């Protein structure tokens, strides 16, 4: 596990895949993608990235055929949920500030404080990459 | 959860997606990009700009 975590993956390490047609280290790890502990979530992300980085055709074929669609579907669904939570949080800031004239200013300050411009920047970057 | 924390976590997600895309594994990227476009960018981000938008979880 630590070898994967710290990037010491190699093609030889994954040769067992061809015999078992399974990859429990990866398939079990991705089940913890949305774990409540942030350290677990980070570990899962590091592990998946290090696995993807290994240049082994049969392993990538396995990941593509068996796990990619459900895993990425979950990933995108969680990101979408976060977007909606952020939307609700921004609206709550506006409501909490009352009906005074400074509402827009307060919301803008909160959004700036939360580095939301970085989110917008990254999102535009993705839309450019995906189209 | 506070707005700062939500945005920080959202940024973590975006950086993770970016890291996957930068590995340039075309098979994986194709699946990921399909999901991003059809389940996030178009229904949530782009539709949010339309008047009277009612963004929902798919």
N, CA and C atoms of all chains as a GROMACS GRO file, in nm:
protein
  567
    1UNK      N    1   0.083  -0.121   0.000
    1UNK     CA    2   0.000   0.000   0.000
    1UNK      C    3   0.086   0.125   0.000
    2UNK      N    4   0.188   0.126   0.088
    2UNK     CA    5   0.274   0.244   0.096
    2UNK      C    6   0.350   0.266  -0.034
    3UNK      N    7   0.385   0.154  -0.102
    3UNK     CA    8   0.457   0.167  -0.229
    3UNK      C    9   0.372   0.244  -0.330
    4UNK      N   10   0.241   0.209  -0.331
    4UNK     CA   11   0.150   0.277  -0.422
    4UNK      C   12   0.137   0.423  -0.381
    5UNK      N   13   0.121   0.444  -0.251
    5UNK     CA   14   0.099   0.579  -0.200
    5UNK      C   15   0.213   0.672  -0.237
    6UNK      N   16   0.335   0.621  -0.228
    6UNK     CA   17   0.449   0.709  -0.250
    6UNK      C   18   0.505   0.700  -0.392
    7UNK      N   19   0.428   0.637  -0.479
    7UNK     CA   20   0.462   0.644  -0.620
    7UNK      C   21   0.564   0.542  -0.666
    8UNK      N   22   0.584   0.435  -0.589
    8UNK     CA   23   0.681   0.336  -0.630
    8UNK      C   24   0.615   0.224  -0.711
    9UNK      N   25   0.517   0.259  -0.790
    9UNK     CA   26   0.448   0.158  -0.869
    9UNK      C   27   0.536   0.117  -0.988
   10UNK      N   28   0.526  -0.005  -1.026
   10UNK     CA   29   0.600  -0.047  -1.144
   10UNK      C   30   0.512  -0.144  -1.223
   11UNK      N   31   0.552  -0.170  -1.347
   11UNK     CA   32   0.474  -0.262  -1.429
   11UNK      C   33   0.474  -0.402  -1.369
   12UNK      N   34   0.588  -0.443  -1.313
   12UNK     CA   35   0.599  -0.578  -1.256
   12UNK      C   36   0.501  -0.598  -1.142
   13UNK      N   37   0.480  -0.490  -1.068
   13UNK     CA   38   0.392  -0.499  -0.951
   13UNK      C   39   0.252  -0.542  -0.992
   14UNK      N   40   0.212  -0.508  -1.113
   14UNK     CA   41   0.075  -0.532  -1.156
   14UNK      C   42   0.057  -0.654  -1.246
   15UNK      N   43   0.163  -0.735  -1.258
   15UNK     CA   44   0.154  -0.846  -1.353
   15UNK      C   45   0.048  -0.948  -1.311
   16UNK      N   46   0.014  -0.954  -1.182
   16UNK     CA   47  -0.084  -1.051  -1.136
   16UNK      C   48  -0.222  -1.024  -1.196
   17UNK      N   49  -0.243  -0.906  -1.244
   17UNK     CA   50  -0.371  -0.868  -1.302
   17UNK      C   51  -0.414  -0.962  -1.414
   18UNK      N   52  -0.316  -1.000  -1.496
   18UNK     CA   53  -0.349  -1.081  -1.614
   18UNK      C   54  -0.403  -1.218  -1.574
   19UNK      N   55  -0.367  -1.265  -1.454
   19UNK     CA   56  -0.411  -1.398  -1.412
   19UNK      C   57  -0.544  -1.391  -1.337
   20UNK      N   58  -0.563  -1.288  -1.259
   20UNK     CA   59  -0.682  -1.283  -1.175
   20UNK      C   60  -0.795  -1.201  -1.236
   21UNK      N   61  -0.762  -1.114  -1.331
   21UNK     CA   62  -0.859  -1.023  -1.390
   21UNK      C   63  -0.934  -0.943  -1.282
   22UNK      N   64  -0.862  -0.907  -1.180
   22UNK     CA   65  -0.919  -0.826  -1.073
   22UNK      C   66  -0.809  -0.737  -1.018
   23UNK      N   67  -0.849  -0.631  -0.950
   23UNK     CA   68  -0.750  -0.538  -0.896
   23UNK      C   69  -0.805  -0.484  -0.764
   24UNK      N   70  -0.809  -0.571  -0.662
   24UNK     CA   71  -0.874  -0.532  -0.537
   24UNK      C   72  -0.815  -0.408  -0.472
   25UNK      N   73  -0.684  -0.390  -0.482
   25UNK     CA   74  -0.620  -0.273  -0.421
   25UNK      C   75  -0.686  -0.145  -0.471
   26UNK      N   76  -0.711  -0.141  -0.601
   26UNK     CA   77  -0.773  -0.023  -0.661
   26UNK      C   78  -0.925  -0.022  -0.639
   27UNK      N   79  -0.989  -0.135  -0.668
   27UNK     CA   80  -1.136  -0.137  -0.661
   27UNK      C   81  -1.188  -0.116  -0.518
   28UNK      N   82  -1.113  -0.167  -0.420
   28UNK     CA   83  -1.155  -0.146  -0.281
   28UNK      C   84  -1.126  -0.003  -0.237
   29UNK      N   85  -1.013   0.050  -0.283
   29UNK     CA   86  -0.973   0.186  -0.242
   29UNK      C   87  -1.073   0.291  -0.289
   30UNK      N   88  -1.121   0.275  -0.414
   30UNK     CA   89  -1.210   0.380  -0.467
   30UNK      C   90  -1.346   0.382  -0.398
   31UNK      N   91  -1.376   0.276  -0.321
   31UNK     CA   92  -1.501   0.278  -0.245
   31UNK      C   93  -1.497   0.383  -0.134
   32UNK      N   94  -1.374   0.423  -0.096
   32UNK     CA   95  -1.358   0.521   0.011
   32UNK      C   96  -1.341   0.663  -0.043
   33UNK      N   97  -1.375   0.681  -0.170
   33UNK     CA   98  -1.352   0.812  -0.233
   33UNK      C   99  -1.417   0.926  -0.157
   34UNK      N  100  -1.537   0.903  -0.106
   34UNK     CA  101  -1.607   1.012  -0.037
   34UNK      C  102  -1.613   0.988   0.114
   35UNK      N  103  -1.508   0.929   0.168
   35UNK     CA  104  -1.502   0.903   0.312
   35UNK      C  105  -1.507   1.034   0.390
   36UNK      N  106  -1.562   1.026   0.512
   36UNK     CA  107  -1.576   1.150   0.590
   36UNK      C  108  -1.440   1.204   0.637
   37UNK      N  109  -1.338   1.116   0.646
   37UNK     CA  110  -1.205   1.161   0.687
   37UNK      C  111  -1.129   1.217   0.567
   38UNK      N  112  -1.082   1.340   0.579
   38UNK     CA  113  -1.014   1.401   0.465
   38UNK      C  114  -0.883   1.328   0.430
   39UNK      N  115  -0.814   1.273   0.532
   39UNK     CA  116  -0.689   1.202   0.505
   39UNK      C  117  -0.714   1.077   0.419
   40UNK      N  118  -0.829   1.012   0.443
   40UNK     CA  119  -0.864   0.893   0.364
   40UNK      C  120  -0.892   0.935   0.220
   41UNK      N  121  -0.966   1.044   0.206
   41UNK     CA  122  -0.998   1.093   0.070
   41UNK      C  123  -0.870   1.127  -0.006
   42UNK      N  124  -0.777   1.194   0.063
   42UNK     CA  125  -0.650   1.231  -0.002
   42UNK      C  126  -0.573   1.105  -0.042
   43UNK      N  127  -0.572   1.006   0.049
   43UNK     CA  128  -0.500   0.881   0.021
   43UNK      C  129  -0.558   0.812  -0.103
   44UNK      N  130  -0.691   0.810  -0.114
   44UNK     CA  131  -0.755   0.746  -0.229
   44UNK      C  132  -0.717   0.819  -0.358
   45UNK      N  133  -0.717   0.951  -0.354
   45UNK     CA  134  -0.680   1.028  -0.475
   45UNK      C  135  -0.536   1.002  -0.514
   46UNK      N  136  -0.446   1.001  -0.415
   46UNK     CA  137  -0.305   0.977  -0.444
   46UNK      C  138  -0.286   0.837  -0.503
   47UNK      N  139  -0.355   0.741  -0.443
   47UNK     CA  140  -0.343   0.603  -0.491
   47UNK      C  141  -0.391   0.590  -0.635
   48UNK      N  142  -0.509   0.646  -0.664
   48UNK     CA  143  -0.564   0.633  -0.800
   48UNK      C  144  -0.472   0.700  -0.902
   49UNK      N  145  -0.419   0.817  -0.867
   49UNK     CA  146  -0.330   0.886  -0.961
   49UNK      C  147  -0.204   0.805  -0.987
   50UNK      N  148  -0.149   0.746  -0.881
   50UNK     CA  149  -0.028   0.665  -0.898
   50UNK      C  150  -0.055   0.538  -0.978
   51UNK      N  151  -0.175   0.482  -0.962
   51UNK     CA  152  -0.212   0.364  -1.041
   51UNK      C  153  -0.225   0.402  -1.189
   52UNK      N  154  -0.293   0.513  -1.216
   52UNK     CA  155  -0.311   0.556  -1.356
   52UNK      C  156  -0.177   0.582  -1.424
   53UNK      N  157  -0.081   0.626  -1.343
   53UNK     CA  158   0.050   0.665  -1.397
   53UNK      C  159   0.131   0.545  -1.447
   54UNK      N  160   0.097   0.426  -1.398
   54UNK     CA  161   0.172   0.307  -1.438
   54UNK      C  162   0.135   0.270  -1.582
   55UNK      N  163   0.237   0.253  -1.664
   55UNK     CA  164   0.213   0.228  -1.805
   55UNK      C  165   0.196   0.078  -1.830
   56UNK      N  166   0.077   0.027  -1.797
   56UNK     CA  167   0.049  -0.115  -1.818
   56UNK      C  168  -0.085  -0.127  -1.890
   57UNK      N  169  -0.081  -0.176  -2.012
   57UNK     CA  170  -0.201  -0.176  -2.096
   57UNK      C  171  -0.315  -0.258  -2.036
   58UNK      N  172  -0.284  -0.380  -1.986
   58UNK     CA  173  -0.392  -0.465  -1.936
   58UNK      C  174  -0.459  -0.403  -1.814
   59UNK      N  175  -0.377  -0.336  -1.731
   59UNK     CA  176  -0.434  -0.273  -1.612
   59UNK      C  177  -0.524  -0.155  -1.651
   60UNK      N  178  -0.475  -0.074  -1.743
   60UNK     CA  179  -0.556   0.041  -1.786
   60UNK      C  180  -0.684  -0.006  -1.857
   61UNK      N  181  -0.671  -0.117  -1.930
   61UNK     CA  182  -0.789  -0.174  -1.996
   61UNK      C  183  -0.893  -0.216  -1.892
   62UNK      N  184  -0.842  -0.282  -1.786
   62UNK     CA  185  -0.930  -0.325  -1.677
   62UNK      C  186  -1.000  -0.204  -1.613
   63UNK      N  187  -0.920  -0.100  -1.584
   63UNK     CA  188  -0.976   0.020  -1.520
   63UNK      C  189  -1.079   0.086  -1.612
   64UNK      N  190  -1.045   0.094  -1.741
   64UNK     CA  191  -1.135   0.157  -1.839
   64UNK      C  192  -1.267   0.080  -1.850
   65UNK      N  193  -1.258  -0.053  -1.860
   65UNK     CA  194  -1.378  -0.134  -1.884
   65UNK      C  195  -1.463  -0.155  -1.759
   66UNK      N  196  -1.396  -0.175  -1.645
   66UNK     CA  197  -1.471  -0.219  -1.526
   66UNK      C  198  -1.503  -0.106  -1.426
   67UNK      N  199  -1.417  -0.007  -1.417
   67UNK     CA  200  -1.437   0.088  -1.306
   67UNK      C  201  -1.451   0.234  -1.347
   68UNK      N  202  -1.401   0.268  -1.466
   68UNK     CA  203  -1.393   0.411  -1.501
   68UNK      C  204  -1.530   0.479  -1.501
   69UNK      N  205  -1.628   0.416  -1.567
   69UNK     CA  206  -1.759   0.481  -1.578
   69UNK      C  207  -1.826   0.504  -1.442
   70UNK      N  208  -1.837   0.400  -1.356
   70UNK     CA  209  -1.901   0.426  -1.226
   70UNK      C  210  -1.820   0.519  -1.137
   71UNK      N  211  -1.687   0.506  -1.140
   71UNK     CA  212  -1.604   0.590  -1.053
   71UNK      C  213  -1.612   0.737  -1.095
   72UNK      N  214  -1.597   0.764  -1.223
   72UNK     CA  215  -1.603   0.903  -1.270
   72UNK      C  216  -1.744   0.960  -1.257
   73UNK      N  217  -1.843   0.872  -1.273
   73UNK     CA  218  -1.980   0.917  -1.255
   73UNK      C  219  -2.001   0.965  -1.110
   74UNK      N  220  -1.951   0.885  -1.015
   74UNK     CA  221  -1.959   0.924  -0.873
   74UNK      C  222  -1.884   1.053  -0.847
   75UNK      N  223  -1.762   1.060  -0.903
   75UNK     CA  224  -1.677   1.179  -0.883
   75UNK      C  225  -1.749   1.305  -0.929
   76UNK      N  226  -1.805   1.299  -1.050
   76UNK     CA  227  -1.874   1.416  -1.106
   76UNK      C  228  -2.000   1.448  -1.025
   77UNK      N  229  -2.069   1.343  -0.980
   77UNK     CA  230  -2.190   1.364  -0.899
   77UNK      C  231  -2.155   1.437  -0.768
   78UNK      N  232  -2.045   1.397  -0.703
   78UNK     CA  233  -2.005   1.462  -0.579
   78UNK      C  234  -1.963   1.607  -0.605
   79UNK      N  235  -1.894   1.630  -0.715
   79UNK     CA  236  -1.855   1.767  -0.749
   79UNK      C  237  -1.981   1.851  -0.771
   80UNK      N  238  -2.078   1.793  -0.842
   80UNK     CA  239  -2.205   1.863  -0.866
   80UNK      C  240  -2.277   1.897  -0.737
   81UNK      N  241  -2.275   1.802  -0.643
   81UNK     CA  242  -2.337   1.828  -0.512
   81UNK      C  243  -2.269   1.943  -0.440
   82UNK      N  244  -2.136   1.946  -0.451
   82UNK     CA  245  -2.062   2.054  -0.387
   82UNK      C  246  -2.097   2.189  -0.447
   83UNK      N  247  -2.115   2.189  -0.580
   83UNK     CA  248  -2.152   2.314  -0.647
   83UNK      C  249  -2.284   2.366  -0.590
   84UNK      N  250  -2.380   2.273  -0.572
   84UNK     CA  251  -2.510   2.314  -0.519
   84UNK      C  252  -2.499   2.360  -0.374
   85UNK      N  253  -2.412   2.294  -0.296
   85UNK     CA  254  -2.392   2.336  -0.156
   85UNK      C  255  -2.330   2.476  -0.150
   86UNK      N  256  -2.235   2.502  -0.240
   86UNK     CA  257  -2.173   2.635  -0.245
   86UNK      C  258  -2.278   2.739  -0.281
   87UNK      N  259  -2.364   2.704  -0.378
   87UNK     CA  260  -2.470   2.794  -0.420
   87UNK      C  261  -2.560   2.828  -0.300
   88UNK      N  262  -2.597   2.724  -0.224
   88UNK     CA  263  -2.683   2.746  -0.107
   88UNK      C  264  -2.611   2.831  -0.002
   89UNK      N  265  -2.480   2.807   0.016
   89UNK     CA  266  -2.404   2.883   0.115
   89UNK      C  267  -2.395   3.030   0.079
   90UNK      N  268  -2.376   3.058  -0.050
   90UNK     CA  269  -2.369   3.198  -0.094
   90UNK      C  270  -2.504   3.267  -0.073
   91UNK      N  271  -2.613   3.194  -0.105
   91UNK     CA  272  -2.747   3.250  -0.084
   91UNK      C  273  -2.772   3.279   0.064
   92UNK      N  274  -2.722   3.188   0.150
   92UNK     CA  275  -2.742   3.206   0.294
   92UNK      C  276  -2.667   3.330   0.343
   93UNK      N  277  -2.548   3.353   0.290
   93UNK     CA  278  -2.473   3.472   0.327
   93UNK      C  279  -2.554   3.596   0.292
   94UNK      N  280  -2.616   3.592   0.173
   94UNK     CA  281  -2.697   3.706   0.129
   94UNK      C  282  -2.819   3.726   0.219
   95UNK      N  283  -2.884   3.613   0.256
   95UNK     CA  284  -3.002   3.622   0.343
   95UNK      C  285  -2.965   3.672   0.482
   96UNK      N  286  -2.855   3.617   0.536
   96UNK     CA  287  -2.812   3.654   0.672
   96UNK      C  288  -2.776   3.802   0.682
   97UNK      N  289  -2.734   3.858   0.570
   97UNK     CA  290  -2.693   3.998   0.573
   97UNK      C  291  -2.814   4.092   0.578
   98UNK      N  292  -2.935   4.035   0.562
   98UNK     CA  293  -3.056   4.115   0.570
   98UNK      C  294  -3.082   4.193   0.442
   99UNK      N  295  -3.179   4.283   0.452
   99UNK     CA  296  -3.221   4.356   0.332
   99UNK      C  297  -3.149   4.490   0.317
  100UNK      N  298  -3.041   4.508   0.391
  100UNK     CA  299  -2.972   4.636   0.383
  100UNK      C  300  -2.903   4.653   0.248
  101UNK      N  301  -2.865   4.774   0.219
  101UNK     CA  302  -2.807   4.805   0.088
  101UNK      C  303  -2.672   4.741   0.064
  102UNK      N  304  -2.607   4.693   0.170
  102UNK     CA  305  -2.471   4.639   0.154
  102UNK      C  306  -2.465   4.492   0.122
  103UNK      N  307  -2.580   4.432   0.084
  103UNK     CA  308  -2.585   4.287   0.061
  103UNK      C  309  -2.484   4.242  -0.044
  104UNK      N  310  -2.489   4.310  -0.158
  104UNK     CA  311  -2.402   4.269  -0.268
  104UNK      C  312  -2.255   4.277  -0.227
  105UNK      N  313  -2.222   4.385  -0.157
  105UNK     CA  314  -2.083   4.403  -0.113
  105UNK      C  315  -2.038   4.292  -0.019
  106UNK      N  316  -2.129   4.254   0.074
  106UNK     CA  317  -2.095   4.150   0.171
  106UNK      C  318  -2.074   4.016   0.102
  107UNK      N  319  -2.167   3.983   0.011
  107UNK     CA  320  -2.155   3.856  -0.062
  107UNK      C  321  -2.026   3.855  -0.143
  108UNK      N  322  -1.998   3.967  -0.209
  108UNK     CA  323  -1.876   3.975  -0.289
  108UNK      C  324  -1.753   3.953  -0.202
  109UNK      N  325  -1.752   4.015  -0.083
  109UNK     CA  326  -1.639   3.999   0.007
  109UNK      C  327  -1.623   3.852   0.049
  110UNK      N  328  -1.736   3.788   0.083
  110UNK     CA  329  -1.731   3.647   0.125
  110UNK      C  330  -1.679   3.559   0.013
  111UNK      N  331  -1.729   3.585  -0.107
  111UNK     CA  332  -1.689   3.503  -0.222
  111UNK      C  333  -1.540   3.523  -0.251
  112UNK      N  334  -1.494   3.648  -0.239
  112UNK     CA  335  -1.352   3.675  -0.263
  112UNK      C  336  -1.267   3.606  -0.157
  113UNK      N  337  -1.316   3.612  -0.033
  113UNK     CA  338  -1.243   3.551   0.078
  113UNK      C  339  -1.230   3.401   0.056
  114UNK      N  340  -1.334   3.342  -0.003
  114UNK     CA  341  -1.335   3.197  -0.024
  114UNK      C  342  -1.257   3.157  -0.149
  115UNK      N  343  -1.191   3.252  -0.212
  115UNK     CA  344  -1.111   3.225  -0.333
  115UNK      C  345  -1.196   3.164  -0.444
  116UNK      N  346  -1.320   3.209  -0.454
  116UNK     CA  347  -1.407   3.151  -0.554
  116UNK      C  348  -1.360   3.182  -0.695
  117UNK      N  349  -1.285   3.293  -0.709
  117UNK     CA  350  -1.235   3.327  -0.843
  117UNK      C  351  -1.143   3.216  -0.895
  118UNK      N  352  -1.074   3.146  -0.802
  118UNK     CA  353  -0.987   3.036  -0.843
  118UNK      C  354  -1.070   2.920  -0.898
  119UNK      N  355  -1.188   2.900  -0.836
  119UNK     CA  356  -1.279   2.796  -0.885
  119UNK      C  357  -1.325   2.829  -1.026
  120UNK      N  358  -1.362   2.955  -1.047
  120UNK     CA  359  -1.408   2.998  -1.180
  120UNK      C  360  -1.297   2.978  -1.282
  121UNK      N  361  -1.175   3.017  -1.243
  121UNK     CA  362  -1.059   3.004  -1.330
  121UNK      C  363  -1.038   2.858  -1.371
  122UNK      N  364  -1.043   2.768  -1.271
  122UNK     CA  365  -1.023   2.625  -1.298
  122UNK      C  366  -1.135   2.571  -1.386
  123UNK      N  367  -1.258   2.618  -1.361
  123UNK     CA  368  -1.373   2.569  -1.437
  123UNK      C  369  -1.360   2.608  -1.584
  124UNK      N  370  -1.322   2.733  -1.608
  124UNK     CA  371  -1.304   2.779  -1.746
  124UNK      C  372  -1.194   2.696  -1.812
  125UNK      N  373  -1.088   2.668  -1.736
  125UNK     CA  374  -0.978   2.587  -1.786
  125UNK      C  375  -1.028   2.448  -1.829
  126UNK      N  376  -1.116   2.387  -1.748
  126UNK     CA  377  -1.170   2.255  -1.781
  126UNK      C  378  -1.259   2.260  -1.903
  127UNK      N  379  -1.343   2.362  -1.910
  127UNK     CA  380  -1.433   2.371  -2.025
  127UNK      C  381  -1.350   2.384  -2.153
  128UNK      N  382  -1.239   2.458  -2.144
  128UNK     CA  383  -1.150   2.470  -2.259
  128UNK      C  384  -1.087   2.335  -2.293
  129UNK      N  385  -1.050   2.260  -2.188
  129UNK     CA  386  -0.985   2.130  -2.210
  129UNK      C  387  -1.081   2.027  -2.268
  130UNK      N  388  -1.209   2.036  -2.228
  130UNK     CA  389  -1.303   1.931  -2.265
  130UNK      C  390  -1.380   1.958  -2.392
  131UNK      N  391  -1.366   2.076  -2.448
  131UNK     CA  392  -1.441   2.103  -2.572
  131UNK      C  393  -1.346   2.118  -2.689
  132UNK      N  394  -2.137   2.349   0.701
  132UNK     CA  395  -2.000   2.373   0.655
  132UNK      C  396  -1.986   2.516   0.604
  133UNK      N  397  -1.875   2.582   0.637
  133UNK     CA  398  -1.857   2.721   0.596
  133UNK      C  399  -1.825   2.731   0.446
  134UNK      N  400  -1.853   2.850   0.394
  134UNK     CA  401  -1.830   2.872   0.251
  134UNK      C  402  -1.683   2.848   0.215
  135UNK      N  403  -1.591   2.894   0.300
  135UNK     CA  404  -1.447   2.875   0.273
  135UNK      C  405  -1.413   2.727   0.258
  136UNK      N  406  -1.468   2.647   0.352
  136UNK     CA  407  -1.438   2.503   0.351
  136UNK      C  408  -1.496   2.436   0.226
  137UNK      N  409  -1.620   2.477   0.192
  137UNK     CA  410  -1.684   2.420   0.073
  137UNK      C  411  -1.603   2.450  -0.052
  138UNK      N  412  -1.560   2.577  -0.063
  138UNK     CA  413  -1.484   2.616  -0.181
  138UNK      C  414  -1.348   2.544  -0.184
  139UNK      N  415  -1.284   2.532  -0.067
  139UNK     CA  416  -1.154   2.463  -0.060
  139UNK      C  417  -1.168   2.317  -0.106
  140UNK      N  418  -1.278   2.253  -0.062
  140UNK     CA  419  -1.298   2.114  -0.100
  140UNK      C  420  -1.330   2.102  -0.250
  141UNK      N  421  -1.407   2.199  -0.298
  141UNK     CA  422  -1.439   2.200  -0.441
  141UNK      C  423  -1.311   2.217  -0.524
  142UNK      N  424  -1.223   2.305  -0.477
  142UNK     CA  425  -1.096   2.324  -0.547
  142UNK      C  426  -1.013   2.196  -0.547
  143UNK      N  427  -1.014   2.125  -0.434
  143UNK     CA  428  -0.943   1.996  -0.428
  143UNK      C  429  -0.994   1.902  -0.536
  144UNK      N  430  -1.128   1.896  -0.551
  144UNK     CA  431  -1.187   1.810  -0.654
  144UNK      C  432  -1.139   1.852  -0.793
  145UNK      N  433  -1.141   1.984  -0.816
  145UNK     CA  434  -1.102   2.032  -0.950
  145UNK      C  435  -0.955   2.002  -0.979
  146UNK      N  436  -0.870   2.019  -0.877
  146UNK     CA  437  -0.728   1.987  -0.896
  146UNK      C  438  -0.708   1.838  -0.924
  147UNK      N  439  -0.788   1.756  -0.857
  147UNK     CA  440  -0.779   1.611  -0.879
  147UNK      C  441  -0.818   1.575  -1.022
  148UNK      N  442  -0.929   1.634  -1.068
  148UNK     CA  443  -0.973   1.609  -1.206
  148UNK      C  444  -0.865   1.657  -1.303
  149UNK      N  445  -0.807   1.773  -1.273
  149UNK     CA  446  -0.700   1.827  -1.358
  149UNK      C  447  -0.581   1.732  -1.364
  150UNK      N  448  -0.544   1.677  -1.248
  150UNK     CA  449  -0.431   1.583  -1.243
  150UNK      C  450  -0.458   1.459  -1.329
  151UNK      N  451  -0.583   1.411  -1.324
  151UNK     CA  452  -0.618   1.293  -1.406
  151UNK      C  453  -0.606   1.328  -1.555
  152UNK      N  454  -0.664   1.444  -1.592
  152UNK     CA  455  -0.662   1.482  -1.733
  152UNK      C  456  -0.520   1.504  -1.784
  153UNK      N  457  -0.433   1.558  -1.697
  153UNK     CA  458  -0.296   1.587  -1.739
  153UNK      C  459  -0.213   1.460  -1.761
  154UNK      N  460  -0.259   1.346  -1.709
  154UNK     CA  461  -0.188   1.221  -1.735
  154UNK      C  462  -0.202   1.179  -1.882
  155UNK      N  463  -0.301   1.239  -1.950
  155UNK     CA  464  -0.324   1.219  -2.093
  155UNK      C  465  -0.341   1.071  -2.131
  156UNK      N  466  -0.422   1.002  -2.050
  156UNK     CA  467  -0.460   0.865  -2.086
  156UNK      C  468  -0.592   0.879  -2.160
  157UNK      N  469  -0.587   0.865  -2.292
  157UNK     CA  470  -0.702   0.905  -2.374
  157UNK      C  471  -0.830   0.828  -2.338
  158UNK      N  472  -0.818   0.697  -2.310
  158UNK     CA  473  -0.938   0.618  -2.277
  158UNK      C  474  -1.008   0.672  -2.152
  159UNK      N  475  -0.926   0.697  -2.049
  159UNK     CA  476  -0.984   0.747  -1.923
  159UNK      C  477  -1.036   0.888  -1.941
  160UNK      N  478  -0.959   0.971  -2.010
  160UNK     CA  479  -0.999   1.110  -2.030
  160UNK      C  480  -1.133   1.121  -2.102
  161UNK      N  481  -1.152   1.031  -2.199
  161UNK     CA  482  -1.276   1.035  -2.276
  161UNK      C  483  -1.397   1.010  -2.185
  162UNK      N  484  -1.384   0.910  -2.098
  162UNK     CA  485  -1.494   0.879  -2.005
  162UNK      C  486  -1.517   0.996  -1.909
  163UNK      N  487  -1.407   1.048  -1.854
  163UNK     CA  488  -1.417   1.157  -1.757
  163UNK      C  489  -1.477   1.283  -1.820
  164UNK      N  490  -1.429   1.317  -1.938
  164UNK     CA  491  -1.478   1.437  -2.006
  164UNK      C  492  -1.626   1.424  -2.041
  165UNK      N  493  -1.667   1.304  -2.086
  165UNK     CA  494  -1.809   1.280  -2.116
  165UNK      C  495  -1.895   1.308  -1.994
  166UNK      N  496  -1.853   1.254  -1.880
  166UNK     CA  497  -1.930   1.275  -1.758
  166UNK      C  498  -1.930   1.422  -1.715
  167UNK      N  499  -1.812   1.486  -1.727
  167UNK     CA  500  -1.804   1.627  -1.687
  167UNK      C  501  -1.899   1.713  -1.770
  168UNK      N  502  -1.897   1.689  -1.902
  168UNK     CA  503  -1.980   1.772  -1.990
  168UNK      C  504  -2.129   1.746  -1.969
  169UNK      N  505  -2.167   1.617  -1.966
  169UNK     CA  506  -2.311   1.586  -1.965
  169UNK      C  507  -2.375   1.593  -1.827
  170UNK      N  508  -2.294   1.583  -1.723
  170UNK     CA  509  -2.355   1.581  -1.588
  170UNK      C  510  -2.317   1.701  -1.502
  171UNK      N  511  -2.222   1.782  -1.548
  171UNK     CA  512  -2.182   1.895  -1.464
  171UNK      C  513  -2.184   2.028  -1.541
  172UNK      N  514  -2.101   2.037  -1.644
  172UNK     CA  515  -2.086   2.166  -1.712
  172UNK      C  516  -2.216   2.211  -1.779
  173UNK      N  517  -2.276   2.122  -1.859
  173UNK     CA  518  -2.396   2.163  -1.932
  173UNK      C  519  -2.517   2.177  -1.839
  174UNK      N  520  -2.550   2.073  -1.759
  174UNK     CA  521  -2.673   2.088  -1.678
  174UNK      C  522  -2.660   2.187  -1.563
  175UNK      N  523  -2.541   2.204  -1.507
  175UNK     CA  524  -2.532   2.290  -1.389
  175UNK      C  525  -2.471   2.426  -1.420
  176UNK      N  526  -2.355   2.427  -1.481
  176UNK     CA  527  -2.287   2.555  -1.503
  176UNK      C  528  -2.353   2.637  -1.613
  177UNK      N  529  -2.374   2.574  -1.729
  177UNK     CA  530  -2.423   2.651  -1.844
  177UNK      C  531  -2.572   2.685  -1.827
  178UNK      N  532  -2.651   2.586  -1.780
  178UNK     CA  533  -2.795   2.614  -1.762
  178UNK      C  534  -2.820   2.716  -1.652
  179UNK      N  535  -2.722   2.730  -1.561
  179UNK     CA  536  -2.738   2.827  -1.452
  179UNK      C  537  -2.742   2.970  -1.505
  180UNK      N  538  -2.689   2.989  -1.626
  180UNK     CA  539  -2.689   3.124  -1.684
  180UNK      C  540  -2.821   3.159  -1.751
  181UNK      N  541  -2.906   3.057  -1.776
  181UNK     CA  542  -3.032   3.087  -1.844
  181UNK      C  543  -3.129   3.153  -1.745
  182UNK      N  544  -3.215   3.243  -1.794
  182UNK     CA  545  -3.307   3.314  -1.705
  182UNK      C  546  -3.402   3.216  -1.635
  183UNK      N  547  -3.423   3.236  -1.506
  183UNK     CA  548  -3.511   3.150  -1.429
  183UNK      C  549  -3.458   3.009  -1.416
  184UNK      N  550  -3.325   2.997  -1.413
  184UNK     CA  551  -3.262   2.865  -1.409
  184UNK      C  552  -3.301   2.792  -1.281
  185UNK      N  553  -3.329   2.663  -1.298
  185UNK     CA  554  -3.361   2.579  -1.183
  185UNK      C  555  -3.266   2.460  -1.185
  186UNK      N  556  -3.145   2.481  -1.132
  186UNK     CA  557  -3.041   2.378  -1.137
  186UNK      C  558  -3.079   2.263  -1.044
  187UNK      N  559  -3.065   2.141  -1.093
  187UNK     CA  560  -3.100   2.027  -1.009
  187UNK      C  561  -2.992   1.918  -1.019
  188UNK      N  562  -2.997   1.830  -0.918
  188UNK     CA  563  -2.904   1.717  -0.920
  188UNK      C  564  -2.958   1.613  -1.017
  189UNK      N  565  -2.873   1.567  -1.109
  189UNK     CA  566  -2.919   1.467  -1.206
  189UNK      C  567  -2.924   1.330  -1.142
   0.00000   0.00000   0.00000
